[in-house]
Amino acid sequence: MAGLVRALVSHGHDLFLAVRPNSPLREALSEVTVSWHEMPLRNSLDIRSSRAIADLITNQDIDIVHAHMGRDYLVAALACRRARHAKLILTRHHYLPMKQNAIYRWLLQDVAAVIAVSRTVATSCAERLALDPAKVHVIPNWIEPSRFNPVDREASRAKFRIKMPLSVACIGQITPAKGQEEFIRAAAKLMRSRSDVEFLIAGSENDERAPFTEFLADLAKKLGIADRVSFKGYVYHMQELLGAVDVVVVPSWDEGFSLVTIEALAARRAVLASDVAAIREIVKDGTTGMLSPARDVSALASKLLWLLSDAPLRERLASQGQRDAYARFSRDQIINQIEALYVEVINADVINADLFNPGAGSGEGSSAGS
């Protein structure tokens, strides 16, 4: 969200951000000139917030309302129904299906476009909302190339206290569906064959009590590898972490997209990821990375052992993966696709108006609201 806002502002658009009080976006965008509008946004049917957004649309003559979180879709849709000239665009990041009921479909039937981060998500959105597939556009997430410039490997290893010759990272929110349990169990199997590897788990848990993190730590102890598994918490210096490790494992049960996968590829790391639909859209097995059946601990351990035992293979996959990631997921390329979609949905009204009013002038809106 922050990256998209920065890019749109740099392209000359006016951005109006409807956010909850104390939104973390304020800090992330502290250097960017945008118009901030705080409102409750308590839930999907927050009528007060939908009215506030509708007033904002009308007062600022906003062309596009872009909602990025599932809980905000209906609030944005209700606002666009009150201020009918604005076009609603939704981005769907998650692999879980959207709600499927008549009210939900009715409220979202006027959506101008849905951005799905993968083909799998696109198919689900079209089916769940009974949308014309032409309204659903596959536009993946992107990488910022400047974030993945080469770093000093030894300094990065020292920063994360890596002592073994080889290291493997599992990066993402700490939750069962991200596969950290399978990662630890695979690590224990691998340790029977190699003693020169350590394993890093980076990420935080939504529950501040961190019960699943505690479970994972206890599991590592029971399996006798607690001294080789370290929990790094939320990592702000992703560039250094990726530069410090040899392999990145993405053992998710499923994904809508996998940002950590394209980031690892961009950082020229060898990637071993779950063989699920959305990741297959990113990783070409045996060419830009390796795939392993989701939740299959034995297969994960076997493939990881293969990668760690074959340095030329790791280098080949890392090199080809980096080239592919830059070619397909570069920031400017993806932002341009989103911006083109904005223009397309705005111009659709102009074309339709001309059909009913031949000779009318055409024009293009100049402001975008998120």
Phi, psi and omega per residue, in radians:
M1 nan -0.840 -3.140
A2 -1.109 -0.727 3.126
G3 -1.110 -0.701 3.112
L4 -1.125 -0.755 3.134
V5 -1.059 -0.823 3.135
R6 -0.992 -0.787 -3.094
A7 -1.136 -0.770 -3.116
L8 -1.149 -0.676 3.086
V9 -1.115 -0.726 3.139
S10 -1.146 -0.379 3.103
H11 -1.563 0.047 3.038
G12 1.657 0.176 3.140
H13 -1.520 2.708 3.038
D14 -1.616 2.229 -3.092
L15 -2.015 2.298 3.091
F16 -2.128 2.044 -3.040
L17 -1.799 2.045 3.032
A18 -1.598 1.952 -3.006
V19 -2.339 2.795 3.019
R20 -1.320 2.755 3.051
P21 -0.984 2.497 3.127
N22 1.090 0.528 3.126
S23 -1.070 2.367 3.086
P24 -1.144 -0.243 3.094
L25 -1.117 -0.500 -3.119
R26 -1.047 -0.776 3.132
E27 -1.240 -0.718 -3.115
A28 -1.116 -0.483 -3.089
L29 -2.022 0.502 -3.065
S30 -1.082 -0.425 -3.091
E31 -1.675 0.036 -3.044
V32 -1.874 2.418 3.124
T33 -1.518 1.830 3.083
V34 -2.406 2.938 3.122
S35 -1.754 2.089 -3.053
W36 -1.713 2.400 -3.132
H37 -2.419 1.784 -3.125
E38 -1.437 2.424 3.092
M39 -2.681 2.839 -3.018
P40 -1.034 -0.859 -3.088
L41 0.800 0.913 -3.008
R42 -1.293 -0.652 -3.087
N43 -2.790 -3.052 -3.043
S44 -1.153 -0.405 -3.102
L45 -2.097 0.749 3.119
D46 -1.386 1.643 -3.065
I47 -1.094 -0.680 -3.130
R48 -1.052 -0.765 -3.136
S49 -1.212 -0.656 3.136
S50 -1.114 -0.643 3.091
R51 -1.167 -0.690 3.124
A52 -1.113 -0.712 3.112
I53 -1.174 -0.708 3.108
A54 -1.061 -0.738 3.095
D55 -1.106 -0.690 3.115
L56 -1.096 -0.759 3.116
I57 -1.027 -0.820 -3.090
T58 -1.193 -0.811 -3.070
N59 -1.179 -0.583 -3.076
Q60 -1.804 0.046 -3.141
D61 0.923 0.915 -3.083
I62 -1.362 2.400 -3.108
D63 -1.574 -0.732 -3.008
I64 -2.164 2.302 2.941
V65 -1.968 2.080 -3.051
H66 -2.041 1.959 3.138
A67 -1.798 2.339 -2.996
H68 -1.932 -0.251 -3.090
M69 -2.094 2.484 -3.094
G70 -0.947 -0.672 -3.097
R71 -1.212 -0.261 -3.126
D72 -1.694 -0.141 -3.038
Y73 -1.045 -0.868 -3.055
L74 -1.230 -0.643 3.081
V75 -1.031 -0.796 3.125
A76 -1.152 -0.696 3.141
A77 -1.121 -0.739 3.108
L78 -1.103 -0.690 3.113
A79 -1.093 -0.747 -3.121
C80 -1.213 -0.438 3.063
R81 -1.250 -0.552 3.106
R82 -1.360 -0.659 3.136
A83 -1.984 1.481 -2.797
R84 -1.269 -0.213 -3.092
H85 -1.378 -0.331 -3.124
A86 -1.378 2.516 3.130
K87 -1.714 2.335 -3.110
L88 -1.692 2.225 3.031
I89 -2.149 2.338 3.090
L90 -1.977 2.497 2.953
T91 -1.930 2.258 3.108
R92 -1.928 1.973 -3.117
H93 -1.676 -0.499 -2.916
H94 -1.568 2.579 3.120
Y95 -1.396 -0.356 3.140
L96 -1.141 2.411 -3.106
P97 -1.060 2.575 3.054
M98 -1.249 2.833 3.129
K99 -1.038 2.509 -3.119
Q100 -2.161 1.577 3.031
N101 -2.616 2.879 -3.008
A102 -1.103 -0.693 -3.103
I103 -1.154 -0.771 -3.136
Y104 -1.073 -0.797 3.120
R105 -1.090 -0.724 -3.104
W106 -1.110 -0.781 -3.105
L107 -1.176 -0.495 -3.097
L108 -1.799 0.165 -3.080
Q109 -1.179 -0.411 -3.117
D110 -1.616 0.139 -3.141
V111 -1.002 2.357 -3.122
A112 -1.326 -0.624 -3.130
A113 -2.851 2.645 2.998
V114 -2.084 2.258 3.027
I115 -1.685 2.093 3.079
A116 -1.913 2.398 -3.036
V117 -1.400 -0.096 3.071
S118 -2.718 2.885 3.127
R119 -1.124 -0.627 3.117
T120 -1.052 -0.814 3.125
V121 -1.146 -0.671 3.140
A122 -1.058 -0.800 -3.140
T123 -1.072 -0.760 3.135
S124 -1.094 -0.765 -3.123
C125 -1.099 -0.801 -3.119
A126 -1.073 -0.713 -3.124
E127 -1.238 -0.811 -3.062
R128 -1.152 -0.676 -3.095
L129 -1.676 0.025 -3.102
A130 0.922 0.808 -3.104
L131 -1.641 2.669 2.925
D132 -1.061 2.136 -3.124
P133 -0.934 -0.424 3.119
A134 -1.148 -0.332 3.117
K135 -1.447 -0.207 -3.076
V136 -1.812 2.133 -3.026
H137 -2.059 2.253 3.095
V138 -1.502 1.928 3.072
I139 -2.315 1.918 -3.045
P140 -1.300 3.019 2.983
N141 -1.247 3.005 -3.023
W142 -2.302 2.964 3.067
I143 -2.026 2.620 3.023
E144 -1.715 1.794 -3.076
P145 -0.912 -0.591 -3.101
S146 -1.138 -0.355 3.141
R147 -1.364 -0.177 -3.017
F148 -2.170 0.567 3.007
N149 -1.162 2.658 3.136
P150 -0.982 2.483 3.107
V151 -2.127 2.897 3.093
D152 -1.236 1.935 -3.037
R153 -1.065 -0.816 -3.089
E154 -1.144 -0.669 3.104
A155 -1.145 -0.676 3.131
S156 -1.197 -0.686 3.090
R157 -1.095 -0.692 3.121
A158 -1.148 -0.673 -3.130
K159 -1.037 -0.671 -3.111
F160 -1.767 0.226 3.057
R161 0.976 0.774 3.110
I162 -1.555 2.178 -3.061
K163 -2.004 -0.498 -3.120
M164 -1.295 2.691 3.134
P165 -1.010 -0.605 -3.114
L166 -2.118 2.550 3.128
S167 -2.469 2.573 -3.093
V168 -2.273 2.337 -3.115
A169 -2.041 2.494 2.968
C170 -2.096 2.061 -2.946
I171 -2.141 2.260 3.089
G172 2.678 3.041 3.112
Q173 -0.974 2.401 3.135
I174 -1.387 1.828 -3.117
T175 -2.833 2.594 -3.068
P176 -0.901 -0.691 -3.056
A177 -1.168 -0.274 3.097
K178 -1.486 -0.108 2.956
G179 1.444 0.355 -3.138
Q180 -1.142 -0.542 3.105
E181 -1.120 -0.799 3.113
E182 -1.087 -0.621 3.108
F183 -1.073 -0.806 -3.133
I184 -1.162 -0.735 3.127
R185 -1.134 -0.674 3.077
A186 -1.148 -0.676 3.110
A187 -1.054 -0.713 -3.141
A188 -1.121 -0.698 3.086
K189 -1.125 -0.746 -3.107
L190 -1.145 -0.598 -3.106
M191 -1.125 -0.286 3.071
R192 -1.230 -0.393 -3.112
S193 -1.823 -0.465 -3.087
R194 -2.375 2.507 3.128
S195 -2.090 0.223 -3.059
D196 -1.963 0.462 -3.063
V197 -2.192 2.500 2.951
E198 -2.236 2.782 -2.960
F199 -2.183 2.302 -3.121
L200 -2.015 2.341 3.028
I201 -2.016 2.013 -3.105
A202 -1.984 2.294 3.140
G203 2.530 2.931 -3.136
S204 -2.205 2.912 -3.097
E205 -1.882 2.490 -3.138
N206 -1.102 -0.675 3.121
D207 -1.335 2.069 -3.083
E208 -1.112 -0.320 3.081
R209 -1.340 -0.291 3.066
A210 0.937 0.904 -3.116
P211 -1.142 -0.640 -3.115
F212 -1.269 -0.605 3.067
T213 -1.083 -0.722 3.110
E214 -1.114 -0.718 3.098
F215 -1.053 -0.764 -3.127
L216 -1.125 -0.722 3.116
A217 -1.108 -0.724 3.101
D218 -1.133 -0.664 3.124
L219 -1.097 -0.754 3.117
A220 -1.056 -0.671 3.101
K221 -1.144 -0.808 -3.126
K222 -1.074 -0.584 -3.122
L223 -1.508 -0.028 3.064
G224 1.340 0.408 -3.128
I225 -2.180 0.364 -3.094
A226 -1.020 -0.540 -3.119
D227 -1.343 -0.147 3.138
R228 -1.963 0.004 3.129
V229 -2.069 2.151 3.125
S230 -2.145 2.485 3.139
F231 -1.804 2.064 -3.012
K232 -1.705 -0.090 -3.096
G233 1.187 -2.866 3.126
Y234 -1.234 2.213 -3.089
V235 -1.816 2.098 3.127
Y236 -1.514 -0.403 -3.078
H237 -1.796 1.186 -3.070
M238 -1.087 -0.631 -3.139
Q239 -1.023 -0.774 -3.137
E240 -1.221 -0.689 3.135
L241 -1.081 -0.834 -3.131
L242 -1.135 -0.585 3.106
G243 -1.242 -0.324 -3.069
A244 -1.553 -0.392 -2.995
V245 -1.818 2.893 -3.116
D246 -1.721 -0.597 -3.111
V247 -2.410 2.461 3.005
V248 -1.954 2.179 3.116
V249 -1.825 2.310 3.109
V250 -2.115 1.501 -2.989
P251 -1.633 0.571 -3.072
S252 -1.044 2.590 3.046
W253 -1.237 -0.595 3.089
D254 -2.858 2.889 3.128
E255 -2.628 2.616 2.934
G256 -1.449 -0.668 3.024
F257 -2.736 3.006 3.089
S258 -2.386 1.661 -3.115
L259 -1.113 -0.692 -3.121
V260 -1.100 -0.524 3.119
T261 -1.155 -0.834 -3.128
I262 -1.234 -0.496 3.086
E263 -1.205 -0.722 3.105
A264 -1.120 -0.724 3.090
L265 -1.082 -0.774 -3.131
A266 -1.082 -0.548 3.139
A267 -1.475 0.118 3.107
R268 1.109 0.795 3.053
R269 -1.877 2.578 3.013
A270 -1.259 2.307 -3.064
V271 -2.032 2.320 3.001
L272 -2.121 1.977 -3.003
A273 -2.266 2.862 3.126
S274 -1.167 2.482 3.136
D275 -1.487 1.292 3.083
V276 -2.089 2.815 -2.931
A277 -0.933 -0.891 -3.051
A278 -1.147 -0.610 3.132
I279 -1.306 -0.549 3.044
R280 -1.080 -0.414 3.068
E281 -1.287 -0.281 -3.112
I282 -1.804 -0.873 -3.012
V283 -1.747 2.232 3.013
K284 -1.656 1.908 -2.997
D285 -1.000 2.193 3.128
G286 1.441 -0.091 -3.134
T287 -2.036 -0.933 3.126
T288 -1.951 -0.020 3.135
G289 3.067 -2.986 3.100
M290 -2.202 2.559 3.112
L291 -2.035 2.598 3.136
S292 -2.454 2.500 -3.121
P293 -0.961 2.335 -3.137
A294 -1.058 2.413 3.041
R295 1.207 0.204 3.112
D296 -1.755 1.688 -3.035
V297 -1.101 -0.760 -3.103
S298 -1.096 -0.772 3.130
A299 -1.133 -0.694 3.140
L300 -1.103 -0.785 3.135
A301 -1.108 -0.728 -3.119
S302 -1.119 -0.797 -3.127
K303 -1.199 -0.630 3.122
L304 -1.170 -0.712 3.086
L305 -1.060 -0.722 3.101
W306 -1.048 -0.828 -3.133
L307 -1.096 -0.778 -3.087
L308 -1.224 -0.400 -3.123
S309 -1.558 -0.104 -3.037
D310 -2.274 1.518 -3.113
A311 -1.061 -0.744 3.100
P312 -1.053 -0.632 3.097
L313 -1.130 -0.786 3.118
R314 -1.021 -0.769 -3.107
E315 -1.157 -0.712 -3.139
R316 -1.127 -0.815 3.135
L317 -1.108 -0.724 -3.122
A318 -1.124 -0.752 -3.120
S319 -1.150 -0.832 -3.130
Q320 -1.213 -0.600 3.109
G321 -1.144 -0.712 3.128
Q322 -1.115 -0.791 3.126
R323 -1.052 -0.738 -3.115
D324 -1.174 -0.712 -3.136
A325 -1.108 -0.764 3.128
Y326 -1.138 -0.636 -3.106
A327 -1.233 -0.564 -2.997
R328 -1.860 -0.414 -2.986
F329 -2.212 0.421 -3.132
S330 -1.191 2.577 -3.051
R331 -0.949 -0.932 -3.040
D332 -1.081 -0.682 -3.134
Q333 -1.083 -0.791 -3.089
I334 -1.271 -0.730 3.101
I335 -1.046 -0.705 3.117
N336 -1.067 -0.627 3.104
Q337 -1.155 -0.708 3.122
I338 -1.157 -0.783 3.136
E339 -1.084 -0.698 3.118
A340 -1.112 -0.620 3.105
L341 -1.165 -0.718 3.058
Y342 -0.948 -0.876 -3.112
V343 -1.084 -0.693 -3.124
E344 -1.068 -0.805 -3.091
V345 -1.270 -0.533 3.061
I346 -1.196 -0.793 -3.104
N347 -1.228 -0.372 3.104
A348 -1.035 -0.656 3.104
D349 -1.176 -0.666 3.138
V350 -1.114 -0.760 3.137
I351 -1.117 -0.771 3.139
N352 -1.120 -0.678 3.122
A353 -1.122 -0.691 -3.140
D354 -1.138 -0.571 3.134
L355 -1.115 -0.609 -3.113
F356 -1.671 -0.212 -3.116
N357 -2.426 1.226 -3.089
P358 -0.973 2.392 3.110
G359 1.667 -0.157 3.110
A360 -1.214 2.593 3.133
G361 -1.253 2.756 3.088
S362 -2.012 2.737 3.132
G363 -2.806 3.057 -3.100
E364 -2.292 2.382 3.120
G365 -1.109 2.736 -3.035
S366 -2.073 -0.049 -3.104
S367 -2.228 2.616 3.128
A368 -2.253 2.441 3.118
G369 -2.127 2.443 3.082
S370 -2.103 nan nan
